[in-house]
């Protein structure tokens, strides 16, 4: 992506040219987007959503068994745990 020079960028607003983050924060403390909605424009964005992961305590002997079963089924043990939980919840 090509970096734009601020002087050549016609779409910047005065808010984008603030001298520091404190000035920008002060502005947004006193305003919301509806105050400047007419200054906005549509943009394209590439958004990559990531799954949330949770830390769950599993007893070591249970995890050992899950890992062995996962190796036999040629899947990761995380995938296997999710499959087993889904199956159990569906029954």
Secondary structure as GFF3:
##gff-version 3
##sequence-region A 1 91
A	DSSP	three_ten_helix	6	8	.	.	.	ID=ss1
A	DSSP	three_ten_helix	14	17	.	.	.	ID=ss2
A	DSSP	alpha_helix	21	30	.	.	.	ID=ss3
A	DSSP	three_ten_helix	33	35	.	.	.	ID=ss4
A	DSSP	three_ten_helix	37	39	.	.	.	ID=ss5
A	DSSP	alpha_helix	60	73	.	.	.	ID=ss6
A	DSSP	alpha_helix	77	90	.	.	.	ID=ss7
###
